[in-house]
Amino acid sequence: MTTTQSLPHWNMDVVYPGLDSPEFAQDFAAAIAEVNSLAQLFDASGIEKRDDLNVDDQLTHTFEQVIDRYNAVLAHITTVYVYISCFVSTNSRDEVAQARASELENALVTLSQLDTRLTAWLGSLDVERLIAHSTVASDHAYILRRAKEQSVHMMAPAEEALAAELNTSAGRAWEKLHSNVTSQLSVTLELDGQRQQVPMSVVRNQASSAQRETRRRAYEAELAAWKETAVPLAAALNSIKGEVNTLARRRHWESALDASLFTNSIDRQTLDAMMRAARASFPDFRRYMHAKAHALGIPQLAWYDIFAPLGTTDRVWTFNEAEQFIVDQFGTFSERLSSFAARAFREGWIDAEPRPGKRDGAYCTPLRADESRVFTNYKPNFDGVTTLAHELGHAYHNFNLGDRTELQRTLPMTLAETASIFCETIINQAALKNATRQERIAILEASIQGACQVVVDITSRFQFEQNVFERRKQRELSVDELNEIMLQAQRDTYGDGLDQQTLHPYMWAVKGHYYSSELSYYNYPYMFGLLFGLGLYARYQQDPETFKKGYDELLSSTGLADAATLAGHFGIDLHSEAFWTASLDIVRRDIDTFCELTRTKS
């Protein structure tokens, strides 16, 4: 599926004229100077673990001064960092951007060390007394209480400082290696009858081709390319998981997963209830996979058939059509959401064109105040439309956080998917209205396919990561071992829904989410986000007007309370498997409809 329409690149000139501009150089230097000045303030104010602190007027004044300055510095450095990152992610061969990113590392290390010191200092305080005596503290009450809890899981100050400093040449360096290697990976592939060297993002986009032979060739070319580059990626993965295990143990967490659960503001009861409901839904997702295979006229889906289009395959969604549809349908929820989306398109927040040096996938990143940037490799089909809507949902979430301080804007991944899933659901439900049979099949298939990825595939990734973390405690794992762990996870989750001979052993190399030393288990929060978002959409359907009144405030408050507290505002009990099952029931109903539509001939 192709289109000749040019796809937009995002507009970064509104921030600075360019990476080599005097304006950027001046602000870059100013941001680093502000970090160093903040470090001096921490030193002068004794911001570190203490045993002799009393919450009095002087300490309250110190706290307010430090927090105000810290928020300001975080806001400034975030804009500079994201500006550079936008150039790196769209062109990893940009040597100027890579150099600037490297230069910024020392300042980011210093900030990480200051964050650790602040957490330790807050852990030394009677935070409840401070909250009662300071408006600033009251506004940041949730952050203070979390810091008090986190302080229990900290190494000695010198060890924490050393860990932050070493991360530049350890975990973060391995993460950068993975990003650079995979974004620059060139693959030999036959396209339009000619063998060409193309980026991996182009190869992976072939997974949604209507031609099975094209999908198969792309799949085989992809596996061959991952095999050639697997050794350095395995070294990166082993190093990162080893580091995370070491730090989790030294910080007195029972496991890397327990540390992750704290970071994501949920507990083990919530995770277990959600995962039980997910596994109980696997037979339904396998029903969907069998029905899709039947519709495609094949005995069983291969891995390269997962994203095969169904229904109206001749519909090309140009980017302009996607824009208009999203803006219009967001308006069915609220004028505020629709106007926001129109602004994002109008002001050039979106980079949509796949090209050499650009990394694969999609994401949204906050840039400054209420402004974000959306990254996608746009495909001119309905999946491309829903991905765009999903990322704009993240941007809308950032928009609602615009009036919060930087510390208040820090939210767990579990809640980060709230608006994106909700917006994606709006688009899916809108597209189903007045659709023909073939269009309904295509829309339902795209929606269920996405849910299958987030429930079934995410479970496989979670299982893989659990096994790797556990086995990495003993020794490093070879490429073959990583492949086998991944294959077993896929067998356990997809079951007979997929041909067991055509799975994807190198999915551990594909997913950049595994390569973060600071955000381990970058998988189950996506499932949480999907099912929480669906649960919220169900509440919206039950009482639209009441829901609308509280929705934007919910998004604005996601950095001010844990997931269970925020869910409670809508009468949701996250410890109850019944809630997660009810969210999955929405998907089951879609699967029922899909199976019925694909059984009939007209």
BAMAR-244423 format. One record per residue (C-alpha): residue in three letters; x, y, z negated. Coordinates in steps of 0.1 Angstrom, whole numbers, padded with zeros to 4 digits, always signed. Example, Ala and Ser with C-alpha at 12.3 -4.5 7.8 and 13.67 -1.06 7.14 Angstrom:
<nodes>
ALA+0123-0045-0078/SER+0137-0011-0071/
</nodes>
This chain:
<nodes>
MET+0000+0000+0000/THR+0016+0033+0011/THR+0007+0069+0014/THR+0024+0098+0031/GLN+0014+0124+0005/SER+0044+0139-0013/LEU+0043+0133-0050/PRO+0051+0161-0075/HIS+0083+0166-0095/TRP+0078+0183-0128/ASN+0086+0220-0133/MET+0114+0225-0157/ASP+0123+0260-0145/VAL+0097+0276-0169/VAL+0119+0265-0198/TYR+0154+0274-0183/PRO+0164+0282-0147/GLY+0186+0251-0147/LEU+0212+0230-0166/ASP+0240+0252-0152/SER+0222+0285-0160/PRO+0235+0311-0185/GLU+0201+0310-0202/PHE+0204+0273-0209/ALA+0241+0275-0220/GLN+0232+0303-0244/ASP+0202+0285-0259/PHE+0221+0252-0260/ALA+0249+0268-0281/ALA+0223+0285-0303/ALA+0205+0252-0310/ILE+0238+0236-0321/ALA+0247+0266-0342/GLU+0213+0264-0359/VAL+0219+0228-0368/ASN+0253+0237-0383/SER+0237+0266-0402/LEU+0210+0242-0415/ALA+0238+0219-0427/GLN+0254+0248-0446/LEU+0220+0256-0462/PHE+0217+0220-0473/ASP+0252+0222-0488/ALA+0245+0254-0506/SER+0212+0242-0519/GLY+0224+0208-0531/ILE+0201+0189-0508/GLU+0211+0153-0516/LYS+0203+0126-0541/ARG+0203+0140-0576/ASP+0195+0128-0611/ASP+0189+0161-0628/LEU+0162+0178-0608/ASN+0133+0197-0625/VAL+0105+0211-0604/ASP+0105+0248-0614/ASP+0101+0281-0595/GLN+0137+0280-0583/LEU+0135+0245-0569/THR+0101+0253-0553/HIS+0116+0283-0536/THR+0146+0262-0524/PHE+0122+0235-0510/GLU+0101+0260-0491/GLN+0132+0277-0476/VAL+0147+0244-0466/ILE+0115+0230-0451/ASP+0107+0262-0431/ARG+0142+0263-0417/TYR+0142+0225-0410/ASN+0110+0228-0390/ALA+0123+0257-0370/VAL+0155+0239-0361/LEU+0137+0207-0352/ALA+0114+0226-0328/HIS+0143+0243-0311/ILE+0165+0212-0308/THR+0136+0191-0295/THR+0130+0215-0266/VAL+0167+0214-0257/TYR+0169+0177-0260/VAL+0137+0169-0240/TYR+0148+0194-0213/ILE+0180+0175-0208/SER+0163+0141-0211/CYS+0139+0150-0183/PHE+0168+0154-0159/VAL+0185+0122-0171/SER+0153+0100-0168/THR+0146+0113-0133/ASN+0182+0110-0121/SER+0206+0090-0143/ARG+0233+0099-0118/ASP+0231+0136-0128/GLU+0265+0140-0143/VAL+0258+0175-0157/ALA+0227+0162-0175/GLN+0246+0132-0188/ALA+0274+0154-0201/ARG+0250+0178-0218/ALA+0232+0148-0234/SER+0265+0135-0247/GLU+0275+0170-0260/LEU+0242+0171-0279/GLU+0248+0138-0296/ASN+0269+0153-0324/ALA+0242+0178-0333/LEU+0216+0150-0333/VAL+0239+0129-0356/THR+0241+0158-0380/LEU+0203+0162-0379/SER+0199+0125-0387/GLN+0223+0128-0416/LEU+0204+0159-0429/ASP+0171+0140-0426/THR+0186+0112-0447/ARG+0198+0138-0473/LEU+0164+0154-0474/THR+0147+0121-0480/ALA+0171+0112-0508/TRP+0166+0147-0524/LEU+0129+0144-0522/GLY+0132+0109-0537/SER+0148+0125-0567/LEU+0119+0149-0573/ASP+0085+0146-0589/VAL+0068+0152-0556/GLU+0033+0153-0571/ARG+0043+0182-0593/LEU+0059+0199-0563/ILE+0028+0194-0542/ALA+0007+0210-0570/HIS+0030+0240-0572/SER+0037+0248-0535/THR+0014+0254-0506/VAL+0042+0244-0482/ALA+0046+0211-0502/SER+0008+0206-0502/ASP+0007+0211-0464/HIS+0035+0184-0461/ALA+0021+0161-0489/TYR+0020+0130-0468/ILE+0056+0135-0456/LEU+0068+0140-0491/ARG+0051+0109-0505/ARG+0065+0088-0476/ALA+0100+0102-0483/LYS+0096+0092-0520/GLU+0088+0057-0509/GLN+0115+0056-0482/SER+0142+0068-0506/VAL+0140+0034-0524/HIS+0152+0018-0491/MET+0183+0039-0487/MET+0220+0031-0489/ALA+0244+0053-0508/PRO+0246+0088-0493/ALA+0280+0082-0478/GLU+0269+0049-0462/GLU+0238+0066-0447/ALA+0260+0094-0433/LEU+0284+0069-0418/ALA+0256+0048-0403/ALA+0241+0079-0386/GLU+0275+0089-0373/LEU+0284+0054-0360/ASN+0250+0051-0343/THR+0263+0073-0315/SER+0289+0047-0305/ALA+0268+0017-0316/GLY+0230+0014-0312/ARG+0224+0046-0293/ALA+0254+0038-0270/TRP+0240+0003-0262/GLU+0206+0018-0256/LYS+0222+0043-0232/LEU+0240+0015-0214/HIS+0208-0003-0208/SER+0190+0028-0195/ASN+0219+0037-0171/VAL+0225+0002-0158/THR+0188-0005-0151/SER+0179+0029-0136/GLN+0209+0026-0112/LEU+0203-0010-0103/SER+0201-0014-0066/VAL+0182-0044-0052/THR+0183-0060-0017/LEU+0147-0064-0005/GLU+0129-0069+0028/LEU+0105-0040+0034/ASP+0087-0033+0066/GLY+0107-0061+0083/GLN+0141-0047+0073/ARG+0164-0057+0045/GLN+0170-0025+0024/GLN+0188-0015-0007/VAL+0161+0000-0030/PRO+0159+0010-0067/MET+0145-0015-0092/SER+0114+0008-0097/VAL+0105+0003-0060/VAL+0110-0035-0063/ARG+0087-0037-0094/ASN+0061-0016-0077/GLN+0058-0043-0051/ALA+0041-0064-0078/SER+0009-0047-0069/SER+0011-0053-0032/ALA-0019-0069-0016/GLN+0004-0093+0003/ARG+0013-0124-0018/GLU+0045-0130+0003/THR+0056-0094-0004/ARG+0050-0099-0041/ARG+0069-0133-0041/ARG+0099-0118-0023/ALA+0101-0089-0047/TYR+0098-0112-0077/GLU+0127-0134-0065/ALA+0148-0104-0056/GLU+0141-0089-0090/LEU+0151-0121-0108/ALA+0183-0123-0088/ALA+0192-0087-0096/TRP+0186-0092-0133/LYS+0207-0124-0133/GLU+0236-0104-0118/THR+0235-0078-0145/ALA+0224-0099-0175/VAL+0257-0102-0193/PRO+0261-0065-0202/LEU+0224-0063-0211/ALA+0227-0093-0233/ALA+0257-0077-0251/ALA+0236-0046-0256/LEU+0206-0065-0270/ASN+0228-0086-0293/SER+0246-0056-0306/ILE+0214-0036-0313/LYS+0196-0064-0330/GLY+0227-0072-0351/GLU+0229-0036-0362/VAL+0192-0035-0371/ASN+0195-0067-0391/THR+0225-0054-0410/LEU+0209-0020-0419/ALA+0176-0036-0429/ARG+0195-0059-0453/ARG+0216-0031-0467/ARG+0185-0009-0472/HIS+0168-0037-0491/TRP+0140-0045-0466/GLU+0130-0082-0465/SER+0133-0080-0427/ALA+0135-0057-0397/LEU+0098-0062-0393/ASP+0090-0049-0428/ALA+0111-0018-0420/SER+0091-0014-0388/LEU+0058-0017-0405/PHE+0067+0011-0429/THR+0078+0033-0399/ASN+0045+0026-0382/SER+0024+0034-0413/ILE+0007+0000-0415/ASP+0010-0030-0438/ARG+0014-0067-0432/GLN-0023-0073-0439/THR-0032-0050-0410/LEU-0007-0066-0387/ASP-0017-0102-0396/ALA-0055-0094-0391/MET-0048-0079-0357/MET-0025-0107-0345/ARG-0050-0134-0356/ALA-0078-0116-0336/ALA-0054-0113-0306/ARG-0045-0150-0306/ALA-0082-0159-0309/SER-0088-0140-0277/PHE-0062-0159-0256/PRO-0088-0184-0242/ASP-0108-0155-0229/PHE-0078-0139-0212/ARG-0070-0173-0196/ARG-0106-0174-0183/TYR-0099-0141-0166/MET-0066-0154-0152/HIS-0083-0185-0138/ALA-0111-0163-0123/LYS-0085-0140-0107/ALA-0067-0170-0092/HIS-0100-0182-0077/ALA-0107-0148-0063/LEU-0072-0147-0047/GLY-0078-0182-0032/ILE-0049-0198-0050/PRO-0049-0227-0075/GLN-0031-0208-0103/LEU-0016-0174-0108/ALA+0022-0171-0106/TRP+0040-0144-0125/TYR+0041-0123-0093/ASP+0003-0125-0090/ILE-0004-0108-0124/PHE-0006-0073-0108/ALA-0021-0084-0075/PRO-0050-0061-0065/LEU-0085-0074-0062/GLY-0118-0060-0049/THR-0116-0031-0025/THR-0079-0033-0015/ASP-0081-0007+0013/ARG-0088+0021-0011/VAL-0058+0044-0014/TRP-0059+0068-0043/THR-0038+0098-0033/PHE-0024+0118-0061/ASN-0048+0147-0053/GLU-0077+0123-0055/ALA-0064+0110-0088/GLU-0061+0146-0101/GLN-0096+0155-0092/PHE-0111+0123-0106/ILE-0093+0126-0139/VAL-0102+0163-0144/ASP-0138+0157-0136/GLN-0142+0126-0157/PHE-0124+0141-0187/GLY-0151+0167-0185/THR-0178+0142-0193/PHE-0162+0140-0228/SER-0154+0177-0233/GLU-0146+0208-0214/ARG-0115+0212-0236/LEU-0101+0179-0225/SER-0109+0186-0188/SER-0094+0221-0189/PHE-0063+0207-0206/ALA-0058+0181-0178/ALA-0063+0208-0151/ARG-0036+0229-0168/ALA-0011+0199-0168/PHE-0016+0194-0131/ARG-0015+0231-0123/GLU+0016+0240-0143/GLY+0037+0211-0130/TRP+0040+0189-0161/ILE+0040+0157-0141/ASP+0069+0139-0123/ALA+0053+0112-0101/GLU+0077+0102-0073/PRO+0097+0069-0075/ARG+0132+0076-0063/PRO+0168+0064-0066/GLY+0183+0071-0101/LYS+0149+0075-0117/ARG+0141+0050-0144/ASP+0111+0027-0141/GLY+0078+0030-0161/ALA+0058+0059-0175/TYR+0059+0080-0206/CYS+0049+0114-0220/THR+0071+0136-0241/PRO+0063+0168-0261/LEU+0084+0197-0248/ARG+0075+0228-0268/ALA+0045+0240-0288/ASP+0014+0225-0271/GLU+0032+0217-0238/SER+0044+0182-0227/ARG+0059+0165-0197/VAL+0045+0133-0181/PHE+0067+0108-0163/THR+0053+0082-0140/ASN+0062+0062-0109/TYR+0029+0068-0092/LYS+0013+0040-0072/PRO-0016+0050-0049/ASN-0041+0026-0064/PHE-0065+0026-0094/ASP-0037+0013-0117/GLY-0018+0044-0108/VAL-0048+0066-0117/THR-0053+0049-0151/THR-0016+0051-0159/LEU-0017+0088-0152/ALA-0048+0092-0174/HIS-0031+0072-0201/GLU-0001+0095-0202/LEU-0022+0126-0200/GLY-0040+0113-0231/HIS-0006+0114-0249/ALA-0002+0150-0237/TYR-0036+0158-0250/HIS-0026+0144-0284/ASN+0005+0166-0284/PHE-0018+0195-0274/ASN-0039+0189-0305/LEU-0007+0188-0326/GLY+0004+0221-0312/ASP-0003+0241-0344/ARG+0014+0217-0367/THR+0049+0220-0379/GLU+0075+0196-0365/LEU+0074+0174-0396/GLN+0036+0173-0394/ARG+0038+0163-0357/THR+0059+0132-0365/LEU+0035+0103-0361/PRO+0038+0065-0360/MET+0036+0046-0327/THR+0005+0029-0340/LEU-0014+0062-0339/ALA+0005+0076-0309/GLU-0016+0055-0286/THR-0050+0067-0299/ALA-0057+0094-0273/SER-0040+0076-0244/ILE-0062+0045-0247/PHE-0093+0066-0253/CYS-0086+0087-0221/GLU-0079+0056-0201/THR-0112+0041-0212/ILE-0131+0072-0201/ILE-0116+0068-0167/ASN-0124+0031-0165/GLN-0160+0035-0176/ALA-0165+0064-0153/ALA-0152+0045-0123/LEU-0176+0016-0129/LYS-0206+0039-0125/ASN-0221+0037-0090/ALA-0193+0014-0079/THR-0199-0013-0053/ARG-0194-0049-0062/GLN-0159-0050-0047/GLU-0151-0017-0064/ARG-0164-0030-0097/ILE-0141-0061-0093/ALA-0111-0038-0086/ILE-0118-0015-0116/LEU-0126-0043-0140/GLU-0095-0062-0129/ALA-0073-0032-0135/SER-0088-0027-0169/ILE-0086-0063-0180/GLN-0052-0067-0165/GLY-0040-0038-0187/ALA-0056-0053-0218/CYS-0040-0087-0210/GLN-0006-0070-0209/VAL-0012-0053-0242/VAL-0027-0083-0260/VAL-0012-0114-0244/ASP+0021-0101-0230/ILE+0028-0079-0261/THR+0022-0110-0283/SER+0049-0128-0262/ARG+0073-0099-0266/PHE+0066-0097-0304/GLN+0072-0135-0307/PHE+0104-0131-0286/GLU+0117-0103-0308/GLN+0109-0121-0340/ASN+0129-0151-0329/VAL+0158-0130-0317/PHE+0160-0111-0350/GLU+0159-0144-0369/ARG+0185-0162-0348/ARG+0207-0131-0345/LYS+0214-0134-0383/GLN+0236-0164-0375/ARG+0253-0154-0343/GLU+0251-0138-0309/LEU+0227-0153-0283/SER+0237-0161-0248/VAL+0219-0151-0216/ASP+0205-0186-0213/GLU+0193-0186-0249/LEU+0176-0153-0245/ASN+0160-0165-0213/GLU+0147-0197-0230/ILE+0133-0178-0260/MET+0115-0155-0236/LEU+0101-0183-0215/GLN+0088-0201-0246/ALA+0071-0170-0258/GLN+0054-0167-0224/ARG+0044-0204-0224/ASP+0029-0200-0259/THR+0008-0169-0250/TYR-0002-0172-0213/GLY-0006-0210-0215/ASP-0023-0225-0185/GLY-0033-0191-0173/LEU+0000-0189-0154/ASP+0020-0213-0134/GLN+0047-0224-0159/GLN+0073-0227-0132/THR+0071-0190-0122/LEU+0074-0171-0154/HIS+0099-0142-0160/PRO+0129-0153-0181/TYR+0146-0118-0178/MET+0117-0098-0193/TRP+0140-0091-0222/ALA+0163-0072-0198/VAL+0134-0053-0181/LYS+0119-0038-0212/GLY+0138-0008-0225/HIS+0117-0010-0257/TYR+0140-0038-0270/TYR+0170-0015-0268/SER+0164+0009-0296/SER+0183+0006-0329/GLU+0159+0032-0345/LEU+0126+0018-0333/SER+0127-0020-0335/TYR+0095-0040-0327/TYR+0085-0015-0301/ASN+0056-0038-0291/TYR+0028-0044-0316/PRO+0020-0007-0319/TYR+0008-0008-0283/MET-0017-0035-0292/PHE-0027-0015-0323/GLY-0032+0015-0301/LEU-0053-0003-0275/LEU-0076-0020-0301/PHE-0079+0011-0323/GLY-0086+0032-0292/LEU-0113+0008-0281/GLY-0128+0008-0316/LEU-0129+0046-0315/TYR-0146+0045-0281/ALA-0172+0021-0295/ARG-0179+0046-0323/TYR-0182+0074-0296/GLN-0208+0054-0277/GLN-0228+0049-0309/ASP-0230+0086-0318/PRO-0213+0109-0292/GLU-0219+0143-0307/THR-0208+0133-0342/PHE-0177+0116-0328/LYS-0168+0147-0307/LYS-0169+0169-0337/GLY-0142+0149-0355/TYR-0121+0136-0327/ASP-0097+0165-0320/GLU-0092+0169-0358/LEU-0083+0132-0360/LEU-0056+0137-0333/SER-0044+0168-0351/SER-0041+0149-0384/THR-0023+0118-0373/GLY+0009+0130-0389/LEU-0008+0138-0422/ALA-0020+0104-0434/ASP-0014+0067-0428/ALA-0034+0047-0403/ALA-0057+0031-0428/THR-0067+0065-0443/LEU-0074+0081-0409/ALA-0094+0050-0398/GLY-0114+0052-0429/HIS-0128+0086-0418/PHE-0146+0067-0390/GLY-0157+0038-0413/ILE-0130+0014-0400/ASP-0113-0012-0423/LEU-0080-0022-0407/HIS-0075-0051-0430/SER-0107-0067-0416/GLU-0101-0092-0387/ALA-0137-0084-0378/PHE-0128-0048-0367/TRP-0101-0061-0343/THR-0124-0088-0330/ALA-0151-0062-0323/SER-0126-0042-0303/LEU-0116-0073-0283/ASP-0153-0080-0278/ILE-0154-0050-0255/VAL-0128-0067-0233/ARG-0146-0100-0235/ARG-0177-0084-0221/ASP-0156-0071-0192/ILE-0142-0105-0187/ASP-0176-0121-0186/THR-0187-0095-0160/PHE-0155-0101-0140/CYS-0159-0138-0140/GLU-0195-0135-0128/LEU-0186-0111-0100/THR-0158-0132-0087/ARG-0180-0163-0087/THR-0205-0148-0064/LYS-0199-0143-0026/SER-0216-0110-0021/
</nodes>
